[in-house]
Amino acid sequence: MKNVSQAPRESISLQAQPAHLIRQVDERLMSYNIEVIEVTGGTFWKSYTAEQIAGTQEFPTVTALTDVTAMPELMQCYPPIDLTNKRLRELARQLGPAWVRVSGTWATKTYYDLDGVTGGKPPEGYANVLTGEQWLGVLDFVSYVGAKLLISVSNCAGDHPNGEALDLTQAKKIFDFSHHHGVDISAVEFMNEPNMLELSGAPKGYTAADYARDQDILYAWVRANYPKCLLVGPCTTGDPSVKSVESKDFGAGIAALTKTCTTQELLEETQIPLDVFSYHYYNGVSERIAGVIPSAHWPGQMAHTDAYLAVAPACAKAHTALRDKFVPGGPMWVTESGDAGGGGNTWASTYLDVLRTLNELGSYGTITDGVIFHNTLASSDYGFLEPGSFLPRPNYYAVLLWNRLMGTAVYDCEAMNRDSAHVYCRSRKDGKPGAAYLIVNNSLTDALTVTLPKEAMRYTLHAQTMRSPTVLLNGKELTISGVCRIPELAAQRQPQGNALLAPGSCTFLIL
């Protein structure tokens, strides 16, 4: 990196054992999505070129949106994901305990052809078909990687015969089929991003009152028949009633392009209480659709800044008031999260996005308990793994280290933060006494000094350039060998005293 300052900033002194425990959090904090459209096959966000990712070629921006799923500038057709692929399964399993969310906009119009009677043609009112073989593949994958399963169910014209209330035929099929094959659905959201109503796939003319009625119909049935299943919702995105003075308006996004309703309007008439409050968070919209709503797009040169990193925690803080109102005392889940709505930015697959990803994980536990579902595991440019090859991207190694090193006890170290320096502290994942720190030095010019009270084990992630498709750990490039052999994630011994952290680096220090 160029123009590195030789004079480090004010030193940050770490504690061997922080005294102020904030809370204990879910061990499955770091979880991920597998979109329904991946399972069935179909159109999804078009891949960027290598030149676009490197930042040397502009993306042809779109200035108007119609049916997003049919726009060749934005979409390409993908075959169904191979969930039996050894590399995919083993790398997902390495991430450890997680939730897997199978949902997405396409899920709302998916017909469950679990008995194989449609011949692959969706019935009237639906847009695509999920076969029994495909869903068995999902259940087997979830079981193999040791995950818990969250889904959303369909809620399109086909689920409302003659325009009436929700028909439970589809929901009953997928719940009962999953149970019969030994993998229960552990949590359910009614539909994906319901505050966008018709754009999310709901029937024409569908209202917030219709949503409240139908969520109660579904959740009453789930309570009666699958009482251990968590009721989650409403997984809104860009709720116009949620604002923040701490960062750029994170409510701006795809939701701003269509008629929306608020979380309040969706939930105020519901009778069946939720177990978990959920929402979706993206820093903004991707380069693909920046021309449609430029105010919601962050340029790549700002993707390391304090303002950009502040979006995720500001969004979480702003949603806690809604959580407290509708699910008092309950956890809060981000059931879709990523650098940008619309398949991710050109830097989502590079080292540059590691700073945002780790800062989001670190900050969330200081605000609330819950789970963050990264969108996605292995689809589009924001996937942890490259689609098709399933080779790990920099974010994969970042969250792998997080899951191996950071425990569930969250400690307060807000006083240690500086401009362009963010410090988070957890218990050690191995259960030994001490502390596990994450320090994000998001200045691209200035080194950062931390003072250690004792020897530590050091894991520093960095890269040759911020847009590098590979990541270095303590100076060594991380690449898998063979089909799925993870490289050794070896620590360096860091003596007591001062340690220098390079510009643009993310460092775990285990005391």
N, C-alpha and C positions, 0 to 999 in steps of 0.2 A: 504494500500500500504506500502511496506517495505522500510527501509532505508531512511525515510523522514528526511530531514535536519531541524534542529531546528533553524537555522539562516536564516531568509528570505532574499531574494535578495533586491536590491535597490528598494525603493518604487516608485510607479507610481502615480502621482498626476492627478486626473481627474478634469475637468472643469464643472461648473454648466451649462454653455452654450457655447460650442465651437464656435469660431468666424469665422472659415474658412469653408464655405459651398463649397463642391466640385461639387455636382450635385443632381438633383432629379432623382429618378429611378422608374422603373416599379413596381407597387404594386404586380404584379404576378411573381416577381423574382423567388420565390420558386414554381416550377411546376414539373410535373412528366410524365412518359411514361406508357402507357398500350400497351404492344407489340401486334401486330396483331395475333401472334401465341397463345397468351392467349385467344383472342376472339374466334378463330376458333378451338382451341385445337390442340395439336401436340407435337412434341419433343421440349424440351427446356432444359436449363442447369440443370444438376442433382443436387439434394440437398446434402449438406454435412451432415455427421452424427454429432450427439451431441458431440462425442469424438473429431472429427476433429475441430469443432467450439471451443471447450475448449482448443485446442492445444495439446491434449494428444495422438492423433493418426495421423499419416502421411497420406496425400492423395496420392494415386498411380498416379504419374505424367505420362503424355503422352509425348512421344518424337518425334512423327510425326503426322501430321494432313492430313486427306484426305477430305472426306465429313463430316464436323463437325456435321451436323444435324443427321447423321446416326451412330455416334460412341457411343456405349453403355457405354464406360468409362466416357463420358462427358455428355450424354443426357439421359433423360427419357421422357416417354410420359405422357402428362397431359391432362385432360379433359378441355373443354372450361370454362373460368372463369365465375362465377355467378355474373354478375353485378347488379342483383336485391337483393343480400345479404344485409340484413339490417345493419350488422356491417360494412361491406365494404363501403357502401354508406354514413353512418353517420360519420364514421371516416374520410373519404375523404372530406366530407362537412365541417367538423370541421377545416380543414386546411385553409379554406377561399378561396378567389379568386385565381384561378390558370389556367394555360393552361394544357390541356390534349393532349399529342401527341400519336397518334395511328400509329405505324410504325414498324421499325425494319427490320432486314435482310430478314425475312420471308415475309414481305409485298411486296417485289419486285416480288415475284412469286405467289401472291394470286389472284385467280379469283373471281370476284364479282358476285356471283350467287344470285342476289337480287330478282329474279323472281322465283327461285326454279325450274330450268329446268335441272340441271346436275345430280340429284340424289346423290349428295355428291362426285361425281367423277370429279376431275379437268380436264378440256379440255387439249388437247395436248399443250405443251409449258408452262403449269402452274404446281405448286406443291401442292397447297391446295386451299380450297374453303371457302369463306365468304358468309354466307347466309343472306337473308334479315332480318330474325329474330335476328340474331346475331348483325347486324349493327344497327337495331332499339334499341337493348339493349345498345349499345354504345351511341347512340344519347340521349336516355332517361337518362343514367348515367351522361353524360356531362351536360344536362339541370338541373338535380336534384342537382348536387354539385355546380352549378353556374360557370362552367368553360367555356373556349373557346377551340375550337377544331382545332388541327393541324394534318394533315395527310401527308404521302407520298403515291404516287400511284404506281401501278405495272409497271415494265419495263423489262419484260422478253421476251423470244422467242415468246410467245403467243401474245405479243403486237406488234410484227413486222412481219406481214404476208409476206411470201416470202422474208424475210430479209430486208424489206423496212423500211422507217422512222416510227416513233411512230404512232400507230393507237390510236385515242382518244376515242374509244368506251368504254373502261373500265373507264377512267377518267370521261367521261360524265355521265355514269351510277351512280357513287357514289356521284358526286356533285349534280346531279338532284334529286336523291333519298333523300339525306339529306335535300335539300331545300324543297322538297315536304312534308317532315315530320316535318318541322318547326325548324330544327337546321342546320343552314348553316355552312359549313366548313369555319373557320375564317382565316386559313393560310395553305399553302401547300408547301411541299418540293417535288421536282421531284422524286428522289429515295433516298434510304438510303445508305449512305457511297459509293458514286459513284466512288471515287478514287480507290476503290478496284475492280471496273469493274466486271469481271466474278464471283469473289468470292462473290460479293454482289448480284448476281442473274441476271446480264445483259446478253444479248445473247452472244454466243460464238463469239469471234473476235470483240466485241464492243470496240470502241475507244473513246477518249476524244472528238474528233470532232463529233462523233455520239451523244454523250451526249449533247454537246452544241446545235446541231441542234434540238434534241428532247425536250430539256428544253424550247427552244424558241417556239416550236409548242404547248406545253402544256400551257406555260405562256401567250402566245398570246390569246389562247382560254379563259383562266381564266380571263384575263384583260377585254375581250369583254363581257363575260357572267356573271362573278361574280366580279365586279370591287372593292368590299370592301374586298375581300380576299387578305391577304398579301402573297407576293411571297418571299419565304425563300430559302436560299441555300448557299453553296452546301452541307452542312452537311458532310464534309470530316472527316476522322479520320487518325491520324498518317501521315499527309502530310510531306513527306521527305524534303520539302523546308522550313519547319518551324522548327527552332532550337532555343535553349535557352542556354545561358551561366550561367543562374542563378540556374539551378537544373539539376538533372539527365535527360537524353534525353527523354522527354515525347512523342517524335515522335515514339519511339519504341513501338511495340504492334503487334496485329494480322495483321495489314497492312504490317508489315515488312516480313510476310511470303508469300506474293504473289506479283505479278506485280501490281504496282500502278502508278497513274499519279498525278500531282499536282493540287492544286486549280487554279493556273494560267492557266494550260492547259485546265481545264474544263470550265473556264469562259471567257477566252480571246476572243473567237469568238462569244459569245452570244450577242444578240441584245436587248432583253427585259430586262430592268433593274430590279434588285432585290429591295425589300423593306427592307429586313432583311438579314444580313450575319450570317451564322450558321456554326458551327463545332462541333465535338464530342471530349470529353475529358475523359480519364481515367488515373489514376496514373500509370498504367502499365497493365500487364496481371496477371490473377489470378493463384492461386496454381494449378488449373486444367491443365493449359497448360504451366506452368513455365518451364517444361522440354524441350519444343520446342524452347523457346526463353528466356533463363534464365536472359539475360541482361536487360530484360524489366520487371522483377519481383522484387518487394520490399518485403523483409522478414518481418514478423509480428513485430519483435523487433524494426523495424525502423518506424513503422506506426504512432508514436507520434512525430517524430523528425521534426526540422525546415526544413530539406532538403525535407522530404516527403510532409509537408504542403505547401512548396513553389511551388510544381508542378502546381497546379491549377492556381494561379495568374500569374506564369511565362508563362503558356500556353495562358492565356487570353491576356497578354501583347504582346506576339509574334504574335497572330492572328489579333491584331488591325491594323497592317500595311496592311494586306489583306483586312480587312473590309474597311479601308480608301480608298483603291484603287478601289474596286468593288461596295461598297455601301457607298460612302462618306456622312458623316453626319447621317448615319442610325444606328439603334441599332444592337447589336451583341448577338445572342442567342447560348447557349450551349445546343443543342437539345438531347444530351445524356451525362450524367455525372454519375460517380460512382467511387468507390475505385479501381476497376480493370475490364478490359474487360474480358469476359468469365464467366459472371455470378456472379462476386464478389469473394473476398477472404473469408477464413473461419472466419475472424473477421468482415466482412461487416455487419453481423446481431447483433453484440455486441456493447458494449459501446465504444470500442476503435475507431470505425469509426465516432463517434460523433465529435471528434476533427477536423477531415478532413472536414466533412460536414459543420459545422458551420464556420470554417475558410474560406472555399470556398465562402459561402454566404457573409461573412463579407468583404472579399477582393475584390469581383467582383465589387461592387459598387464604390470602390475607383479607378477602372480602366476604367469602361465603364457603359453604361446603357444597360440593356437587361434582359433575362430570362434564368434560368438554369433548365433544365428538368432532374430531378433525374431518373435514370434507376434502379428500376421501382417502381410503387406504391405497387404491391403485387405479384411479381414473382421473383423467385430465391432468393439467399442469400443476394442480395443487395436491396431487396424490403423494403419499409417503413413498410409494414405489412407482417406477415408471410403467405406464400401461404396456402390456404385451410382454416385455422382457422381465418385468417385476424386479429390476435392479434398484437398489436403494438410492434414494436421493438424500441430500444433506439433512433434511428434516427428519428422515428416518433415524439416522444415527444420533441426532440430537435428542429425540424422545426416547430412544433406546437407553442412552446414558441417564436421562432423567429417571426412567423407571427403575434402573438398576441402582441408582445412588440416593434418590430423595425419598425419605420416609413420609409418614402421614401426619406427624406432629408439626404444626406450622408455628414459627416463632416470629416475634415482632422485631424487625431490624430497619424500620422506616428511617430512623435517624441516620443510618449509614448511607442513604441515597444521596447522590450528587447529580448535577446536570450531566447528562449523557453517561450516567453510571447507576445501575439498578441492582440492588442486593436483596436476595431472598434466602431464608434459612429454614431448614427442615431437620427433623430427626434423621439419623442414618438408616438407610433401607435395610442394612444387615442387622439392625437391632442393637449394635454395640453402642456404648456411651460415646457422647460427643455430638458433633453437629455436621450437617452437610449444607454447604453454601453454594449458591449460584450467583455469579457476578456477571452481568451483561455490560460490557464497555462499548456503548454504541457510538462513541466518538470515532470518526474515521481518521483523525489526525493526532489525537493525544493519548499517550499511554496512561495507565492508571496504576497507582501503587496501593496494595493492601498490606497491612501489618498483621502477621500471624502470631498468636500467643504461644504456639507450639508447632511442631512439625505437622505437615498435612500431606495428603495424597492429592495430586493435582491432575485435572483433566481439562485441557484447554482446546476448544474448538475454534478453528479459524480457517482461512482460505487464502490462496494466492491473490484472488480478486473477489470482490463482494458478489459478483455474478458468476462465480465458478460453479460448475455442475458437480464438483467434488468437494469434499471437506477434509481437513487435516485434524488429527488428534495429536496434540503435543508434537506437531511438525511432521507427522506421518500420515500419508493419504490413506483413507479408509475405503477399502474395496473388498467385496466378497470374493472368495476363491471357490472354484468348482461350481456346483449348482447353488449352494446356499450356505457356505461356510463363512460365518461372521469373523472378521479379523479380531485379534486380541485387542480389547479396549484397555490398554495398559496405562497405568498411572505413572507419573513422575513424583519422586519425593521432593517436597518443597520444604526447605528448612525453616525453622522459627525465624521471625524477622520480616523483612520487606520482600514482597514478591511483585514483580512488574507484569502487568497485564497489557497486552498489545492492543492497539486501536482495532475496533471492529471484532473483538473476540468475545467468546462466551466461556467462562471458566467455572468448573465445579471444584471446590476445595473441601476435602473430607478431613475433619479434625477428629 
